[in-house]
Each structure stands twice: as C-alpha cells, then as structure tokens.
C-alpha cells in the first residue's frame, strides 16, 4: 500500500477531501521525522513507537580494497509495533 492508497482509503471512508487528507498525512510524517531528528521518540498508543537507536562504533572491512574502516557511532530510526498491532497482524 502506498501513501496515495492510504489517502484514497481515508478520503473514501471519512468523506474528507483528498487534498486535506494528503496535507494531514504529510504534516504527520514531517512532525515524526523532525522529532526523531532531534532525538525524541514518538509514541502512538495502540499502534507503536518510533524510536531513535544509537549504533556503537565498529570496525568493518572493505573487501574489494582489503582494508579495515571504522564506522563511527551513529543514530538510526526504528519502529516497534504495539502489542495490539502485533496481535492484529498475526
């Protein structure tokens, strides 16, 4: 399912114009992204949590050049679904 499919489904089921639904969804995604960029987690009860995880520094190998490189500590986004979400998917 794509963002366009989600917009169409919400518009069809609620009667709200597609443009308004699209604006709302894009603003939601922007707020989640900005919050996570500032290190804040986003919790949606009954759906899940968008978390910022820190990956430790590690040594990796570049096989083609036969060298080792150090990958610095960095942050990555993650999503942990709520228990009710998992139960519905199962």
PyMOL Python script that loads the backbone (N, CA, C, O; Angstrom):
from pymol import cmd

cmd.read_pdbstr("""\
ATOM      1  N   UNK A   1       0.851  -1.176   0.000  1.00  0.00           N
ATOM      2  CA  UNK A   1       0.000   0.000   0.000  1.00  0.00           C
ATOM      3  C   UNK A   1       0.896   1.239   0.000  1.00  0.00           C
ATOM      4  O   UNK A   1       1.853   1.326   0.770  1.00  0.00           O
ATOM      5  N   UNK A   2       0.579   2.174  -0.855  1.00  0.00           N
ATOM      6  CA  UNK A   2       1.366   3.403  -0.971  1.00  0.00           C
ATOM      7  C   UNK A   2       0.667   4.543  -0.231  1.00  0.00           C
ATOM      8  O   UNK A   2      -0.462   4.399   0.236  1.00  0.00           O
ATOM      9  N   UNK A   3       1.359   5.678  -0.136  1.00  0.00           N
ATOM     10  CA  UNK A   3       0.765   6.849   0.505  1.00  0.00           C
ATOM     11  C   UNK A   3      -0.505   7.264  -0.237  1.00  0.00           C
ATOM     12  O   UNK A   3      -1.495   7.638   0.391  1.00  0.00           O
ATOM     13  N   UNK A   4      -0.480   7.199  -1.561  1.00  0.00           N
ATOM     14  CA  UNK A   4      -1.667   7.557  -2.358  1.00  0.00           C
ATOM     15  C   UNK A   4      -2.837   6.625  -2.038  1.00  0.00           C
ATOM     16  O   UNK A   4      -3.980   7.074  -1.951  1.00  0.00           O
ATOM     17  N   UNK A   5      -2.559   5.335  -1.863  1.00  0.00           N
ATOM     18  CA  UNK A   5      -3.610   4.378  -1.500  1.00  0.00           C
ATOM     19  C   UNK A   5      -4.199   4.707  -0.128  1.00  0.00           C
ATOM     20  O   UNK A   5      -5.410   4.618   0.072  1.00  0.00           O
ATOM     21  N   UNK A   6      -3.337   5.087   0.813  1.00  0.00           N
ATOM     22  CA  UNK A   6      -3.804   5.453   2.149  1.00  0.00           C
ATOM     23  C   UNK A   6      -4.678   6.696   2.083  1.00  0.00           C
ATOM     24  O   UNK A   6      -5.735   6.748   2.711  1.00  0.00           O
ATOM     25  N   UNK A   7      -4.241   7.697   1.324  1.00  0.00           N
ATOM     26  CA  UNK A   7      -5.022   8.930   1.165  1.00  0.00           C
ATOM     27  C   UNK A   7      -6.383   8.608   0.565  1.00  0.00           C
ATOM     28  O   UNK A   7      -7.403   9.098   1.049  1.00  0.00           O
ATOM     29  N   UNK A   8      -6.411   7.794  -0.476  1.00  0.00           N
ATOM     30  CA  UNK A   8      -7.681   7.423  -1.115  1.00  0.00           C
ATOM     31  C   UNK A   8      -8.604   6.692  -0.140  1.00  0.00           C
ATOM     32  O   UNK A   8      -9.803   6.969  -0.100  1.00  0.00           O
ATOM     33  N   UNK A   9      -8.065   5.777   0.633  1.00  0.00           N
ATOM     34  CA  UNK A   9      -8.872   4.995   1.567  1.00  0.00           C
ATOM     35  C   UNK A   9      -9.443   5.881   2.678  1.00  0.00           C
ATOM     36  O   UNK A   9     -10.622   5.765   3.011  1.00  0.00           O
ATOM     37  N   UNK A  10      -8.624   6.757   3.249  1.00  0.00           N
ATOM     38  CA  UNK A  10      -9.108   7.654   4.304  1.00  0.00           C
ATOM     39  C   UNK A  10     -10.152   8.613   3.741  1.00  0.00           C
ATOM     40  O   UNK A  10     -11.174   8.856   4.383  1.00  0.00           O
ATOM     41  N   UNK A  11      -9.911   9.154   2.564  1.00  0.00           N
ATOM     42  CA  UNK A  11     -10.855  10.070   1.939  1.00  0.00           C
ATOM     43  C   UNK A  11     -12.187   9.382   1.664  1.00  0.00           C
ATOM     44  O   UNK A  11     -13.252   9.945   1.916  1.00  0.00           O
ATOM     45  N   UNK A  12     -12.115   8.170   1.149  1.00  0.00           N
ATOM     46  CA  UNK A  12     -13.339   7.418   0.825  1.00  0.00           C
ATOM     47  C   UNK A  12     -14.134   7.089   2.085  1.00  0.00           C
ATOM     48  O   UNK A  12     -15.358   7.218   2.095  1.00  0.00           O
ATOM     49  N   UNK A  13     -13.442   6.662   3.157  1.00  0.00           N
ATOM     50  CA  UNK A  13     -14.155   6.213   4.353  1.00  0.00           C
ATOM     51  C   UNK A  13     -14.628   7.351   5.253  1.00  0.00           C
ATOM     52  O   UNK A  13     -15.567   7.161   6.027  1.00  0.00           O
ATOM     53  N   UNK A  14     -14.004   8.530   5.175  1.00  0.00           N
ATOM     54  CA  UNK A  14     -14.397   9.638   6.048  1.00  0.00           C
ATOM     55  C   UNK A  14     -15.152  10.742   5.324  1.00  0.00           C
ATOM     56  O   UNK A  14     -15.855  11.524   5.964  1.00  0.00           O
ATOM     57  N   UNK A  15     -15.023  10.822   4.005  1.00  0.00           N
ATOM     58  CA  UNK A  15     -15.674  11.878   3.249  1.00  0.00           C
ATOM     59  C   UNK A  15     -14.879  13.179   3.221  1.00  0.00           C
ATOM     60  O   UNK A  15     -15.363  14.189   2.709  1.00  0.00           O
ATOM     61  N   UNK A  16     -13.671  13.164   3.763  1.00  0.00           N
ATOM     62  CA  UNK A  16     -12.807  14.352   3.745  1.00  0.00           C
ATOM     63  C   UNK A  16     -12.114  14.404   2.388  1.00  0.00           C
ATOM     64  O   UNK A  16     -11.784  13.371   1.805  1.00  0.00           O
ATOM     65  N   UNK A  17     -11.900  15.621   1.895  1.00  0.00           N
ATOM     66  CA  UNK A  17     -11.263  15.789   0.588  1.00  0.00           C
ATOM     67  C   UNK A  17      -9.853  15.180   0.595  1.00  0.00           C
ATOM     68  O   UNK A  17      -9.156  15.190   1.609  1.00  0.00           O
ATOM     69  N   UNK A  18      -9.461  14.653  -0.568  1.00  0.00           N
ATOM     70  CA  UNK A  18      -8.140  14.028  -0.696  1.00  0.00           C
ATOM     71  C   UNK A  18      -7.012  15.014  -0.393  1.00  0.00           C
ATOM     72  O   UNK A  18      -6.016  14.642   0.228  1.00  0.00           O
ATOM     73  N   UNK A  19      -7.160  16.261  -0.824  1.00  0.00           N
ATOM     74  CA  UNK A  19      -6.115  17.269  -0.595  1.00  0.00           C
ATOM     75  C   UNK A  19      -5.893  17.495   0.897  1.00  0.00           C
ATOM     76  O   UNK A  19      -4.753  17.625   1.344  1.00  0.00           O
ATOM     77  N   UNK A  20      -6.983  17.542   1.672  1.00  0.00           N
ATOM     78  CA  UNK A  20      -6.875  17.749   3.121  1.00  0.00           C
ATOM     79  C   UNK A  20      -6.229  16.538   3.795  1.00  0.00           C
ATOM     80  O   UNK A  20      -5.405  16.686   4.698  1.00  0.00           O
ATOM     81  N   UNK A  21      -6.607  15.355   3.354  1.00  0.00           N
ATOM     82  CA  UNK A  21      -6.036  14.129   3.911  1.00  0.00           C
ATOM     83  C   UNK A  21      -4.539  14.062   3.602  1.00  0.00           C
ATOM     84  O   UNK A  21      -3.734  13.738   4.475  1.00  0.00           O
ATOM     85  N   UNK A  22      -4.175  14.365   2.371  1.00  0.00           N
ATOM     86  CA  UNK A  22      -2.769  14.340   1.964  1.00  0.00           C
ATOM     87  C   UNK A  22      -1.940  15.333   2.779  1.00  0.00           C
ATOM     88  O   UNK A  22      -0.841  15.007   3.228  1.00  0.00           O
ATOM     89  N   UNK A  23      -2.467  16.544   2.969  1.00  0.00           N
ATOM     90  CA  UNK A  23      -1.771  17.564   3.763  1.00  0.00           C
ATOM     91  C   UNK A  23      -1.575  17.085   5.201  1.00  0.00           C
ATOM     92  O   UNK A  23      -0.506  17.278   5.782  1.00  0.00           O
ATOM     93  N   UNK A  24      -2.596  16.467   5.769  1.00  0.00           N
ATOM     94  CA  UNK A  24      -2.524  15.970   7.143  1.00  0.00           C
ATOM     95  C   UNK A  24      -1.495  14.857   7.267  1.00  0.00           C
ATOM     96  O   UNK A  24      -0.698  14.857   8.205  1.00  0.00           O
ATOM     97  N   UNK A  25      -1.500  13.923   6.351  1.00  0.00           N
ATOM     98  CA  UNK A  25      -0.546  12.811   6.398  1.00  0.00           C
ATOM     99  C   UNK A  25       0.879  13.314   6.227  1.00  0.00           C
ATOM    100  O   UNK A  25       1.778  12.873   6.943  1.00  0.00           O
ATOM    101  N   UNK A  26       1.097  14.222   5.297  1.00  0.00           N
ATOM    102  CA  UNK A  26       2.447  14.756   5.084  1.00  0.00           C
ATOM    103  C   UNK A  26       2.927  15.536   6.298  1.00  0.00           C
ATOM    104  O   UNK A  26       4.103  15.453   6.652  1.00  0.00           O
ATOM    105  N   UNK A  27       2.046  16.293   6.942  1.00  0.00           N
ATOM    106  CA  UNK A  27       2.418  17.040   8.146  1.00  0.00           C
ATOM    107  C   UNK A  27       2.747  16.071   9.282  1.00  0.00           C
ATOM    108  O   UNK A  27       3.694  16.298  10.034  1.00  0.00           O
ATOM    109  N   UNK A  28       1.970  14.993   9.409  1.00  0.00           N
ATOM    110  CA  UNK A  28       2.248  13.973  10.421  1.00  0.00           C
ATOM    111  C   UNK A  28       3.638  13.382  10.222  1.00  0.00           C
ATOM    112  O   UNK A  28       4.410  13.261  11.174  1.00  0.00           O
ATOM    113  N   UNK A  29       3.951  13.016   8.990  1.00  0.00           N
ATOM    114  CA  UNK A  29       5.265  12.432   8.705  1.00  0.00           C
ATOM    115  C   UNK A  29       6.381  13.436   8.975  1.00  0.00           C
ATOM    116  O   UNK A  29       7.442  13.059   9.472  1.00  0.00           O
ATOM    117  N   UNK A  30       6.155  14.706   8.654  1.00  0.00           N
ATOM    118  CA  UNK A  30       7.151  15.749   8.898  1.00  0.00           C
ATOM    119  C   UNK A  30       7.408  15.913  10.403  1.00  0.00           C
ATOM    120  O   UNK A  30       8.556  16.047  10.827  1.00  0.00           O
ATOM    121  N   UNK A  31       6.343  15.902  11.203  1.00  0.00           N
ATOM    122  CA  UNK A  31       6.486  16.049  12.654  1.00  0.00           C
ATOM    123  C   UNK A  31       7.228  14.859  13.244  1.00  0.00           C
ATOM    124  O   UNK A  31       8.102  15.042  14.091  1.00  0.00           O
ATOM    125  N   UNK A  32       6.899  13.640  12.814  1.00  0.00           N
ATOM    126  CA  UNK A  32       7.599  12.454  13.303  1.00  0.00           C
ATOM    127  C   UNK A  32       9.073  12.521  12.928  1.00  0.00           C
ATOM    128  O   UNK A  32       9.937  12.240  13.759  1.00  0.00           O
ATOM    129  N   UNK A  33       9.366  12.885  11.696  1.00  0.00           N
ATOM    130  CA  UNK A  33      10.754  12.963  11.226  1.00  0.00           C
ATOM    131  C   UNK A  33      11.532  14.026  11.994  1.00  0.00           C
ATOM    132  O   UNK A  33      12.658  13.778  12.424  1.00  0.00           O
ATOM    133  N   UNK A  34      10.940  15.208  12.171  1.00  0.00           N
ATOM    134  CA  UNK A  34      11.617  16.286  12.893  1.00  0.00           C
ATOM    135  C   UNK A  34      11.850  15.910  14.355  1.00  0.00           C
ATOM    136  O   UNK A  34      12.914  16.193  14.905  1.00  0.00           O
ATOM    137  N   UNK A  35      10.871  15.279  14.982  1.00  0.00           N
ATOM    138  CA  UNK A  35      11.025  14.864  16.372  1.00  0.00           C
ATOM    139  C   UNK A  35      12.163  13.869  16.513  1.00  0.00           C
ATOM    140  O   UNK A  35      12.982  13.977  17.426  1.00  0.00           O
ATOM    141  N   UNK A  36      12.212  12.910  15.618  1.00  0.00           N
ATOM    142  CA  UNK A  36      13.266  11.895  15.690  1.00  0.00           C
ATOM    143  C   UNK A  36      14.626  12.494  15.358  1.00  0.00           C
ATOM    144  O   UNK A  36      15.638  12.060  15.909  1.00  0.00           O
ATOM    145  N   UNK A  37      14.670  13.480  14.473  1.00  0.00           N
ATOM    146  CA  UNK A  37      15.930  14.141  14.139  1.00  0.00           C
ATOM    147  C   UNK A  37      16.494  14.879  15.352  1.00  0.00           C
ATOM    148  O   UNK A  37      17.706  15.062  15.464  1.00  0.00           O
ATOM    149  N   UNK A  38      15.609  15.303  16.260  1.00  0.00           N
ATOM    150  CA  UNK A  38      16.042  15.980  17.478  1.00  0.00           C
ATOM    151  C   UNK A  38      16.195  15.002  18.647  1.00  0.00           C
ATOM    152  O   UNK A  38      16.338  15.427  19.793  1.00  0.00           O
ATOM    153  N   UNK A  39      16.167  13.701  18.365  1.00  0.00           N
ATOM    154  CA  UNK A  39      16.405  12.685  19.388  1.00  0.00           C
ATOM    155  C   UNK A  39      15.198  12.320  20.221  1.00  0.00           C
ATOM    156  O   UNK A  39      15.342  11.614  21.219  1.00  0.00           O
ATOM    157  N   UNK A  40      14.018  12.772  19.852  1.00  0.00           N
ATOM    158  CA  UNK A  40      12.807  12.465  20.607  1.00  0.00           C
ATOM    159  C   UNK A  40      12.112  11.244  20.010  1.00  0.00           C
ATOM    160  O   UNK A  40      12.046  11.088  18.791  1.00  0.00           O
ATOM    161  N   UNK A  41      11.595  10.384  20.882  1.00  0.00           N
ATOM    162  CA  UNK A  41      10.819   9.242  20.432  1.00  0.00           C
ATOM    163  C   UNK A  41       9.356   9.663  20.285  1.00  0.00           C
ATOM    164  O   UNK A  41       8.904  10.591  20.956  1.00  0.00           O
ATOM    165  N   UNK A  42       8.617   8.979  19.405  1.00  0.00           N
ATOM    166  CA  UNK A  42       7.202   9.281  19.174  1.00  0.00           C
ATOM    167  C   UNK A  42       6.402   8.033  19.523  1.00  0.00           C
ATOM    168  O   UNK A  42       6.639   6.956  18.975  1.00  0.00           O
ATOM    169  N   UNK A  43       5.443   8.190  20.451  1.00  0.00           N
ATOM    170  CA  UNK A  43       4.640   7.069  20.920  1.00  0.00           C
ATOM    171  C   UNK A  43       3.195   7.241  20.468  1.00  0.00           C
ATOM    172  O   UNK A  43       2.579   8.273  20.735  1.00  0.00           O
ATOM    173  N   UNK A  44       2.653   6.237  19.787  1.00  0.00           N
ATOM    174  CA  UNK A  44       1.258   6.235  19.346  1.00  0.00           C
ATOM    175  C   UNK A  44       0.569   5.029  19.982  1.00  0.00           C
ATOM    176  O   UNK A  44       0.724   3.899  19.519  1.00  0.00           O
ATOM    177  N   UNK A  45      -0.186   5.280  21.038  1.00  0.00           N
ATOM    178  CA  UNK A  45      -0.829   4.207  21.792  1.00  0.00           C
ATOM    179  C   UNK A  45      -1.700   3.346  20.867  1.00  0.00           C
ATOM    180  O   UNK A  45      -2.508   3.863  20.097  1.00  0.00           O
ATOM    181  N   UNK A  46      -1.520   2.040  20.959  1.00  0.00           N
ATOM    182  CA  UNK A  46      -2.280   1.110  20.151  1.00  0.00           C
ATOM    183  C   UNK A  46      -1.705   0.876  18.764  1.00  0.00           C
ATOM    184  O   UNK A  46      -2.173  -0.001  18.038  1.00  0.00           O
ATOM    185  N   UNK A  47      -0.683   1.660  18.386  1.00  0.00           N
ATOM    186  CA  UNK A  47      -0.062   1.496  17.074  1.00  0.00           C
ATOM    187  C   UNK A  47       1.393   1.092  17.216  1.00  0.00           C
ATOM    188  O   UNK A  47       1.803   0.045  16.715  1.00  0.00           O
ATOM    189  N   UNK A  48       2.184   1.925  17.904  1.00  0.00           N
ATOM    190  CA  UNK A  48       3.588   1.588  18.097  1.00  0.00           C
ATOM    191  C   UNK A  48       4.422   2.797  18.439  1.00  0.00           C
ATOM    192  O   UNK A  48       3.896   3.887  18.663  1.00  0.00           O
ATOM    193  N   UNK A  49       5.732   2.597  18.478  1.00  0.00           N
ATOM    194  CA  UNK A  49       6.672   3.654  18.848  1.00  0.00           C
ATOM    195  C   UNK A  49       7.722   3.824  17.765  1.00  0.00           C
ATOM    196  O   UNK A  49       8.284   2.850  17.264  1.00  0.00           O
ATOM    197  N   UNK A  50       7.974   5.068  17.415  1.00  0.00           N
ATOM    198  CA  UNK A  50       9.084   5.406  16.540  1.00  0.00           C
ATOM    199  C   UNK A  50      10.230   5.812  17.456  1.00  0.00           C
ATOM    200  O   UNK A  50      10.125   6.811  18.168  1.00  0.00           O
ATOM    201  N   UNK A  51      11.324   5.054  17.449  1.00  0.00           N
ATOM    202  CA  UNK A  51      12.430   5.273  18.368  1.00  0.00           C
ATOM    203  C   UNK A  51      13.697   5.635  17.618  1.00  0.00           C
ATOM    204  O   UNK A  51      13.870   5.305  16.445  1.00  0.00           O
ATOM    205  N   UNK A  52      14.587   6.331  18.335  1.00  0.00           N
ATOM    206  CA  UNK A  52      15.916   6.635  17.819  1.00  0.00           C
ATOM    207  C   UNK A  52      16.890   5.747  18.576  1.00  0.00           C
ATOM    208  O   UNK A  52      17.001   5.846  19.798  1.00  0.00           O
ATOM    209  N   UNK A  53      17.595   4.881  17.858  1.00  0.00           N
ATOM    210  CA  UNK A  53      18.570   3.985  18.469  1.00  0.00           C
ATOM    211  C   UNK A  53      19.973   4.442  18.104  1.00  0.00           C
ATOM    212  O   UNK A  53      20.202   4.990  17.026  1.00  0.00           O
ATOM    213  N   UNK A  54      20.898   4.210  19.008  1.00  0.00           N
ATOM    214  CA  UNK A  54      22.289   4.560  18.774  1.00  0.00           C
ATOM    215  C   UNK A  54      23.076   3.296  18.478  1.00  0.00           C
ATOM    216  O   UNK A  54      23.071   2.348  19.263  1.00  0.00           O
ATOM    217  N   UNK A  55      23.745   3.291  17.347  1.00  0.00           N
ATOM    218  CA  UNK A  55      24.624   2.176  16.991  1.00  0.00           C
ATOM    219  C   UNK A  55      26.039   2.540  17.418  1.00  0.00           C
ATOM    220  O   UNK A  55      26.516   3.638  17.134  1.00  0.00           O
ATOM    221  N   UNK A  56      26.704   1.625  18.094  1.00  0.00           N
ATOM    222  CA  UNK A  56      28.056   1.878  18.580  1.00  0.00           C
ATOM    223  C   UNK A  56      29.063   1.885  17.434  1.00  0.00           C
ATOM    224  O   UNK A  56      28.810   1.357  16.352  1.00  0.00           O
ATOM    225  N   UNK A  57      30.203   2.495  17.706  1.00  0.00           N
ATOM    226  CA  UNK A  57      31.293   2.499  16.730  1.00  0.00           C
ATOM    227  C   UNK A  57      31.754   1.068  16.495  1.00  0.00           C
ATOM    228  O   UNK A  57      31.816   0.270  17.431  1.00  0.00           O
ATOM    229  N   UNK A  58      32.077   0.743  15.249  1.00  0.00           N
ATOM    230  CA  UNK A  58      32.537  -0.612  14.961  1.00  0.00           C
ATOM    231  C   UNK A  58      33.554  -0.596  13.836  1.00  0.00           C
ATOM    232  O   UNK A  58      33.654   0.367  13.076  1.00  0.00           O
ATOM    233  N   UNK A  59      34.302  -1.678  13.746  1.00  0.00           N
ATOM    234  CA  UNK A  59      35.289  -1.850  12.687  1.00  0.00           C
ATOM    235  C   UNK A  59      34.681  -2.729  11.609  1.00  0.00           C
ATOM    236  O   UNK A  59      34.084  -3.766  11.899  1.00  0.00           O
ATOM    237  N   UNK A  60      34.838  -2.305  10.367  1.00  0.00           N
ATOM    238  CA  UNK A  60      34.309  -3.072   9.244  1.00  0.00           C
ATOM    239  C   UNK A  60      35.422  -3.267   8.223  1.00  0.00           C
ATOM    240  O   UNK A  60      36.474  -2.632   8.301  1.00  0.00           O
ATOM    241  N   UNK A  61      35.175  -4.146   7.274  1.00  0.00           N
ATOM    242  CA  UNK A  61      36.179  -4.420   6.249  1.00  0.00           C
ATOM    243  C   UNK A  61      35.641  -4.055   4.878  1.00  0.00           C
ATOM    244  O   UNK A  61      34.490  -4.339   4.544  1.00  0.00           O
ATOM    245  N   UNK A  62      36.504  -3.416   4.086  1.00  0.00           N
ATOM    246  CA  UNK A  62      36.207  -3.167   2.689  1.00  0.00           C
ATOM    247  C   UNK A  62      36.879  -4.307   1.931  1.00  0.00           C
ATOM    248  O   UNK A  62      38.092  -4.281   1.721  1.00  0.00           O
ATOM    249  N   UNK A  63      36.119  -5.283   1.528  1.00  0.00           N
ATOM    250  CA  UNK A  63      36.670  -6.499   0.935  1.00  0.00           C
ATOM    251  C   UNK A  63      37.367  -6.224  -0.393  1.00  0.00           C
ATOM    252  O   UNK A  63      38.394  -6.832  -0.694  1.00  0.00           O
ATOM    253  N   UNK A  64      36.814  -5.310  -1.189  1.00  0.00           N
ATOM    254  CA  UNK A  64      37.417  -5.052  -2.501  1.00  0.00           C
ATOM    255  C   UNK A  64      38.804  -4.421  -2.393  1.00  0.00           C
ATOM    256  O   UNK A  64      39.657  -4.670  -3.244  1.00  0.00           O
ATOM    257  N   UNK A  65      39.042  -3.616  -1.368  1.00  0.00           N
ATOM    258  CA  UNK A  65      40.352  -2.984  -1.193  1.00  0.00           C
ATOM    259  C   UNK A  65      41.196  -3.666  -0.117  1.00  0.00           C
ATOM    260  O   UNK A  65      42.357  -3.317   0.096  1.00  0.00           O
ATOM    261  N   UNK A  66      40.588  -4.647   0.557  1.00  0.00           N
ATOM    262  CA  UNK A  66      41.256  -5.392   1.625  1.00  0.00           C
ATOM    263  C   UNK A  66      41.773  -4.445   2.713  1.00  0.00           C
ATOM    264  O   UNK A  66      42.920  -4.544   3.149  1.00  0.00           O
ATOM    265  N   UNK A  67      40.907  -3.530   3.138  1.00  0.00           N
ATOM    266  CA  UNK A  67      41.263  -2.599   4.201  1.00  0.00           C
ATOM    267  C   UNK A  67      40.182  -2.622   5.276  1.00  0.00           C
ATOM    268  O   UNK A  67      39.059  -3.070   5.043  1.00  0.00           O
ATOM    269  N   UNK A  68      40.541  -2.132   6.449  1.00  0.00           N
ATOM    270  CA  UNK A  68      39.547  -2.002   7.511  1.00  0.00           C
ATOM    271  C   UNK A  68      39.194  -0.520   7.660  1.00  0.00           C
ATOM    272  O   UNK A  68      40.033   0.362   7.477  1.00  0.00           O
ATOM    273  N   UNK A  69      37.951  -0.284   7.991  1.00  0.00           N
ATOM    274  CA  UNK A  69      37.490   1.080   8.221  1.00  0.00           C
ATOM    275  C   UNK A  69      36.734   1.104   9.550  1.00  0.00           C
ATOM    276  O   UNK A  69      36.205   0.089  10.002  1.00  0.00           O
ATOM    277  N   UNK A  70      36.699   2.266  10.149  1.00  0.00           N
ATOM    278  CA  UNK A  70      35.957   2.431  11.391  1.00  0.00           C
ATOM    279  C   UNK A  70      34.672   3.194  11.076  1.00  0.00           C
ATOM    280  O   UNK A  70      34.701   4.301  10.539  1.00  0.00           O
ATOM    281  N   UNK A  71      33.556   2.576  11.419  1.00  0.00           N
ATOM    282  CA  UNK A  71      32.256   3.218  11.247  1.00  0.00           C
ATOM    283  C   UNK A  71      31.933   3.894  12.574  1.00  0.00           C
ATOM    284  O   UNK A  71      31.800   3.211  13.590  1.00  0.00           O
ATOM    285  N   UNK A  72      31.805   5.212  12.591  1.00  0.00           N
ATOM    286  CA  UNK A  72      31.577   5.918  13.859  1.00  0.00           C
ATOM    287  C   UNK A  72      30.193   5.629  14.432  1.00  0.00           C
ATOM    288  O   UNK A  72      29.299   5.149  13.734  1.00  0.00           O
ATOM    289  N   UNK A  73      30.040   5.932  15.718  1.00  0.00           N
ATOM    290  CA  UNK A  73      28.743   5.793  16.367  1.00  0.00           C
ATOM    291  C   UNK A  73      27.742   6.683  15.632  1.00  0.00           C
ATOM    292  O   UNK A  73      28.053   7.820  15.278  1.00  0.00           O
ATOM    293  N   UNK A  74      26.529   6.152  15.406  1.00  0.00           N
ATOM    294  CA  UNK A  74      25.517   6.929  14.702  1.00  0.00           C
ATOM    295  C   UNK A  74      24.130   6.515  15.166  1.00  0.00           C
ATOM    296  O   UNK A  74      23.955   5.469  15.792  1.00  0.00           O
ATOM    297  N   UNK A  75      23.161   7.339  14.854  1.00  0.00           N
ATOM    298  CA  UNK A  75      21.775   7.089  15.247  1.00  0.00           C
ATOM    299  C   UNK A  75      20.974   6.585  14.045  1.00  0.00           C
ATOM    300  O   UNK A  75      21.185   7.014  12.911  1.00  0.00           O
ATOM    301  N   UNK A  76      20.051   5.666  14.325  1.00  0.00           N
ATOM    302  CA  UNK A  76      19.191   5.123  13.280  1.00  0.00           C
ATOM    303  C   UNK A  76      17.740   5.115  13.779  1.00  0.00           C
ATOM    304  O   UNK A  76      17.498   4.879  14.963  1.00  0.00           O
ATOM    305  N   UNK A  77      16.778   5.370  12.893  1.00  0.00           N
ATOM    306  CA  UNK A  77      15.373   5.297  13.297  1.00  0.00           C
ATOM    307  C   UNK A  77      14.899   3.847  13.332  1.00  0.00           C
ATOM    308  O   UNK A  77      15.371   3.004  12.569  1.00  0.00           O
ATOM    309  N   UNK A  78      13.956   3.575  14.235  1.00  0.00           N
ATOM    310  CA  UNK A  78      13.373   2.237  14.289  1.00  0.00           C
ATOM    311  C   UNK A  78      11.902   2.357  14.673  1.00  0.00           C
ATOM    312  O   UNK A  78      11.460   3.387  15.182  1.00  0.00           O
ATOM    313  N   UNK A  79      11.159   1.290  14.421  1.00  0.00           N
ATOM    314  CA  UNK A  79       9.742   1.245  14.767  1.00  0.00           C
ATOM    315  C   UNK A  79       9.470  -0.022  15.547  1.00  0.00           C
ATOM    316  O   UNK A  79       9.866  -1.113  15.136  1.00  0.00           O
ATOM    317  N   UNK A  80       8.795   0.123  16.670  1.00  0.00           N
ATOM    318  CA  UNK A  80       8.403  -1.038  17.463  1.00  0.00           C
ATOM    319  C   UNK A  80       6.881  -1.042  17.541  1.00  0.00           C
ATOM    320  O   UNK A  80       6.295  -0.147  18.149  1.00  0.00           O
ATOM    321  N   UNK A  81       6.237  -2.029  16.940  1.00  0.00           N
ATOM    322  CA  UNK A  81       4.772  -2.064  16.953  1.00  0.00           C
ATOM    323  C   UNK A  81       4.233  -2.369  18.348  1.00  0.00           C
ATOM    324  O   UNK A  81       4.882  -3.050  19.143  1.00  0.00           O
ATOM    325  N   UNK A  82       3.038  -1.856  18.632  1.00  0.00           N
ATOM    326  CA  UNK A  82       2.358  -2.124  19.897  1.00  0.00           C
ATOM    327  C   UNK A  82       1.879  -3.573  19.915  1.00  0.00           C
ATOM    328  O   UNK A  82       1.744  -4.206  18.868  1.00  0.00           O
ATOM    329  N   UNK A  83       1.625  -4.090  21.117  1.00  0.00           N
ATOM    330  CA  UNK A  83       1.174  -5.479  21.248  1.00  0.00           C
ATOM    331  C   UNK A  83      -0.116  -5.717  20.488  1.00  0.00           C
ATOM    332  O   UNK A  83      -0.266  -6.748  19.832  1.00  0.00           O
ATOM    333  N   UNK A  84      -1.057  -4.774  20.566  1.00  0.00           N
ATOM    334  CA  UNK A  84      -2.326  -4.946  19.847  1.00  0.00           C
ATOM    335  C   UNK A  84      -2.104  -4.950  18.333  1.00  0.00           C
ATOM    336  O   UNK A  84      -2.802  -5.653  17.603  1.00  0.00           O
ATOM    337  N   UNK A  85      -1.138  -4.171  17.870  1.00  0.00           N
ATOM    338  CA  UNK A  85      -0.777  -4.145  16.445  1.00  0.00           C
ATOM    339  C   UNK A  85      -0.261  -5.520  16.042  1.00  0.00           C
ATOM    340  O   UNK A  85      -0.678  -6.069  15.022  1.00  0.00           O
ATOM    341  N   UNK A  86       0.641  -6.074  16.835  1.00  0.00           N
ATOM    342  CA  UNK A  86       1.212  -7.394  16.532  1.00  0.00           C
ATOM    343  C   UNK A  86       0.123  -8.468  16.526  1.00  0.00           C
ATOM    344  O   UNK A  86       0.103  -9.343  15.660  1.00  0.00           O
ATOM    345  N   UNK A  87      -0.779  -8.388  17.500  1.00  0.00           N
ATOM    346  CA  UNK A  87      -1.854  -9.383  17.572  1.00  0.00           C
ATOM    347  C   UNK A  87      -2.752  -9.325  16.338  1.00  0.00           C
ATOM    348  O   UNK A  87      -3.195 -10.363  15.846  1.00  0.00           O
ATOM    349  N   UNK A  88      -3.022  -8.119  15.835  1.00  0.00           N
ATOM    350  CA  UNK A  88      -3.858  -7.978  14.638  1.00  0.00           C
ATOM    351  C   UNK A  88      -3.176  -8.527  13.397  1.00  0.00           C
ATOM    352  O   UNK A  88      -3.833  -9.088  12.520  1.00  0.00           O
ATOM    353  N   UNK A  89      -1.865  -8.368  13.319  1.00  0.00           N
ATOM    354  CA  UNK A  89      -1.113  -8.847  12.145  1.00  0.00           C
ATOM    355  C   UNK A  89      -1.013 -10.363  12.158  1.00  0.00           C
ATOM    356  O   UNK A  89      -1.063 -11.001  11.107  1.00  0.00           O
ATOM    357  N   UNK A  90      -0.874 -10.934  13.331  1.00  0.00           N
ATOM    358  CA  UNK A  90      -0.772 -12.398  13.440  1.00  0.00           C
ATOM    359  C   UNK A  90      -2.070 -13.003  13.048  1.00  0.00           C
ATOM    360  O   UNK A  90      -2.212 -14.225  13.066  1.00  0.00           O
TER     361      UNK A  90
END
""", "prot")
cmd.dss("prot")
cmd.show_as("cartoon", "prot")
cmd.util.cbc("prot")
cmd.orient("prot")
